Structures are given as C-alpha cells and as structure tokens.
C-alpha cells in the first residue's frame, strides 16, 4: 500500500470514529462535534497530504512545522471566534477539534515512519 493510501485510510478511520462517538453525546453537543470534525478534516487533509508528499525531501520538517502552526491557528480561531459567534459550547467543540487533529498527526507520523523505514 502506498503512503498516500495509508494516509487516506487513517484519516478516514479517524473521521468515522469521531462520527460514531458523537452519537453517545447529548444532542446539543453533537453540532459542535460535527463542526469540529468537519473543520479539522478540511484543514488536516491538505496539510497531511503535503507532509506525505514531502517524505524524503529536505522540506519535510518545514512542511510539518507550517502544518502544526495552521492547526494551532484553527484551534485558536474556533475557541475565540467560531464557537462564540455560533453559540456553541466550547468543551465539545474544542475537545473534538484537538482530538481529531492529534489523531490525524499520529496518522501522519505512522505513514511517514512506514514510508521511511529501511527494509
């Protein structure tokens, strides 16, 4: 399996897990969870894909660092702007957002490691 496919499978699994877990929450928290999952995947998918494409190049660390900064900016924007404007509870939104982003970072790390292992 290629690195790109591994990444796609991993991110899809994270999205599916977030969706399934949202159904154990109270209905008023689900909107924040779904919004956070959607925003995280919209930001994460292209950032992670760039990391996967940068494997084996000099710019891998730069691409990864820019991605981390973008994720941090997303969390800050959601906490300071999005949730208050939409009247959403902060806890479900931010916990889900950080959780999905960090799970996707783990997927990136696994894909990068498996693609760079010496066989």
C-alpha positions in Angstrom: 0.0 0.0 0.0 1.3 3.4 -0.9 1.9 6.2 1.7 -1.0 8.2 0.2 -3.4 5.3 0.6 -2.2 4.7 4.1 -2.9 8.3 4.9 -6.3 8.3 3.4 -7.3 5.1 5.2 -6.0 6.5 8.5 -7.8 9.9 8.2 -11.0 8.1 7.1 -10.8 5.9 10.2 -10.4 9.0 12.4 -13.4 10.7 10.8 -15.5 7.5 11.2 -14.5 7.2 14.9 -15.4 10.8 15.6 -18.8 10.4 13.9 -19.6 7.2 15.8 -18.5 8.7 19.1 -20.7 11.8 18.5 -23.8 9.7 18.9 -23.0 8.9 22.6 -23.1 12.6 23.4 -26.2 14.7 24.2 -27.9 16.1 21.1 -26.9 19.7 21.9 -23.2 18.8 21.9 -23.3 16.9 18.6 -23.4 20.1 16.5 -20.1 21.3 17.9 -18.6 17.8 17.5 -19.7 17.6 13.8 -18.5 21.1 13.1 -15.1 20.4 14.8 -14.7 17.2 12.9 -15.5 18.9 9.6 -13.2 21.8 10.2 -10.4 19.6 11.4 -10.6 17.4 8.3 -10.9 20.4 5.9 -7.6 21.8 7.4 -5.9 18.5 8.1 -6.4 16.7 4.8 -4.4 19.0 2.6 -1.8 19.6 5.3 -1.2 15.9 6.0 -1.2 15.2 2.3 1.7 17.8 1.8 3.6 16.1 4.6 3.2 12.7 3.0 4.3 14.1 -0.4 7.3 15.8 1.3 8.7 12.4 2.7 12.3 12.1 1.7 12.8 15.7 0.8 14.6 18.5 2.6 11.4 20.4 3.2 9.7 17.7 5.3 10.3 19.5 8.6 9.3 22.9 7.2 6.0 21.5 5.8 5.3 19.7 9.1 6.0 22.9 11.2 3.8 25.0 8.9 1.1 22.4 9.4 1.4 22.5 13.2 1.1 26.3 13.1 -2.0 26.1 10.9 -3.6 23.6 13.3 -2.9 25.9 16.3 -4.4 28.8 14.4 -7.5 26.7 13.7 -7.9 25.8 17.4 -7.5 29.5 18.4 -10.0 30.7 15.8 -12.6 28.1 16.8 -12.2 28.9 20.5 -12.1 32.7 20.2 -14.4 33.3 17.2 -16.4 30.4 15.8 -17.9 28.9 19.0 -18.9 32.3 20.5 -20.4 33.5 17.2 -22.4 30.3 16.6 -23.4 30.0 20.3 -21.8 26.5 20.6 -20.4 25.0 23.8 -16.6 25.3 23.9 -15.8 21.9 25.5 -17.3 19.6 22.9 -16.1 21.7 20.0 -12.5 22.1 21.3 -12.0 18.6 22.7 -13.2 17.1 19.4 -11.1 19.5 17.3 -7.9 18.9 19.2 -8.7 15.1 19.4 -9.3 14.8 15.7 -6.2 16.9 14.8 -3.9 15.0 17.1 -5.2 11.6 15.8 -4.5 12.8 12.3 -1.0 13.9 13.3 -0.5 10.3 14.7 -1.7 9.0 11.3 0.9 11.3 9.6 3.7 10.0 11.9 2.8 6.4 11.2 2.7 7.0 7.5 6.0 8.9 7.5 7.7 6.2 9.6 6.4 3.4 7.5 7.5 5.2 4.3 11.0 5.9 5.6 11.8 2.5 7.2 14.8 0.8 5.7 13.7 -2.7 4.5 
